[in-house]
Amino acid sequence: MEECRTEQNVSDDVIGKFVTKQINPEVKCFAACVMGKVGLMKEDNTLNKIVALEGAKDFFGNDPELIKKLETVIKSCSGETDADKCEAFHKIFTCLENKRIEEGIEMIF
């Protein structure tokens, strides 16, 4: 996250907005950078569903029902993209949030 903070020249305010999901143009680009650095966003500006699913499994442990729901959410959003990396993040994030709600998954962070 610090590497993206330096690259994007973001303030503490932007970091705070990122953490609390207050999306604005600066937050979009910072989040896209973070997603790229951790491997969640591929070079073609799509969600890396393999990395996302592995991260979900690591985070949630062995809850087969929840993992199946998360897999559905991730697969549903893996085609979201945009030529602009910042906008691609926003489309992926919006899709993940909407699908999470549809699947009845409570807010996880």
Order of alpha helices (4+ residues) and beta strands (2+ residues): alpha-alpha-alpha-alpha-alpha-alpha
